[in-house]
Amino acid sequence: MRVLLFGIMKEIAAAGTLDIAEPLPDVGQLRAWLLQQYPAMKHLRSVMVAVNRAYAPDGQPLAPGDEIAIIPPLSGG
């Protein structure tokens, strides 16, 4: 599973993409895996997950070939 990272998530993981070998059945499991691997994520206000270019709830299933993106809180004014 390939996961694209943006913003501060890129800095936290020190990478623009992650290749995750273990099977993660849904967005919630992916989120839990990311928090375990990158504890600094818990300090972020909110982190959105997009699957195939649409925001996805934790219960959304993940399938091989899905385009997954982790989008941290946006800043700006």
N, C-alpha and C positions, 0 to 999 in steps of 0.2 A: 504494500500500500504506500503510495507516494502522497505526502502531505506538503502543501505549499505554506510557507510562513511569511507573514507581513509585519511591518512596524516593529514594535518592541519585542514581539515574539521571535523575530529573526535574531535579535541581539541576545535574548535569553538562551536560545538554542545554539547560538553561534553558527547558524546555517540558514540558508534560504529554503531548503527542502529537507524533509526527513523521509527515509525509506524505512517503513516499519514492517518487520518480518512476521511478527506474531498476529494471528487473526483477531480482529476486533469487530464484533458483530454490529455495533451501532455507534452513533455519535457520542452517547453517554460514556460508553466504554473507552472510546478514543480520548475523550476529555479526561477521564480518570487516569488513563495511561500517561497522558501528557503531564498532568499534575504530579504524578509519581516520579517521572523522569526529570521534570523541570519545576521544582518546588517554588521558585520565584514567581511562577504564574499565579499563585494564590494571592499575590499582592495587586494584581490587576483588577480593576473595577468590574469589567465584564470581558469575556472573550467569546466571539461569535464563531460558529463553524458553518462553512458553506460547503454544500455537496452539489456538484454539477452546477455551480454558479447561482445557487439559491440557498438562502439561510435555512439551516436545518435544526429541528428540535433534537433533544437528546435521544429520543426513541427511534429516530430514523435509521433504518438499516443501512449498512455500508456493503457495497458489492465490489468485486474486483473491477478495476478500470474506472471507478468513480474518480472525479477530480475533486479533491478535498483541499480546502483552504482554511487556515486559522487566522482570524481577523481580530486583533486586539482593539481596545477602545480607541476611537479616533479623537485626536486633539485638534485644536484650531479655534478659530474665532471668526 
